[in-house]
Amino acid sequence: MVGDLIAVTILMWVVALCAFAPLGYFIYMYTRKNGEPFGDTEPHGDSESKVLDIAEQVINKIKGLMGKK
């Protein structure tokens, strides 16, 4: 009975550590690099992407077909 309680307690600690490890890692990285969690990254939308260009062309073509240009 006491052995079961200890086993369940240890299991709960292992699950909790696994569940909160990503949060702890993010907090560690955020505080380590002066408020920049993963270094100096580009803001969204500033970099060129072939996928974004194609998506924009498709959206503009659909708008043109619908007469909303």
N, C-alpha and C positions, 0 to 999 in steps of 0.2 A: 504494500500500500504506500509506504513512504518512498520506496524505490520508483513506483509509478509517478508519484508527484514530482520527484526530482527529474525523471526522464521527460515529463511533459514540460517542466519549467525550462530545461535545457533546450528542448525542441522549440519552445516559444521564443527563446532568445536567439536561436539560429535563424528562425523565420524573420524575426524583427530586424536582425542585422542585415539579412539579405534584402529586405524590403526597403530599408532606409539607407543603404550604402550609396545608391546613385545620388540621393539628396545630399548626403555628406560630402561626396566627391565634388558636386557642383558648388557647394558652399566653400569648400577648400580651394577650388580653382578660382572662384570669384574673389575671394579675399586675398589670394596670393598675387594676382596680377592687377592690383589697383582698380578694381571695379570692372575689369574686362574679363569675363569668364573664360574665354577661349582664345585670348590674344586679340590682335587687331584684325577684325574681319570687315568685309565690305557690307554696307547696308544693302538690303534687298532692293533690287531694281536697278542698281548702278552697273552691273556687269552685263555684257552682251551674251545672249544665249540663242542658239539656233532654234531650240524648242519654243522659246518665248516669241521669237520672230514668226515662226510658222503659226503658232496659236493666234497671234495678233492678225495675221493675214486671213486666217479662217474666220475669225470674228468679224473683221471688216467686210469680208465677202458675204457673210450671212446678213449683216446689217444692210449691205447694198441690195441684196436680193429682197429683203423685207421693205426696202424703201425708207430706211431710217438713217440715211447718211447725212 
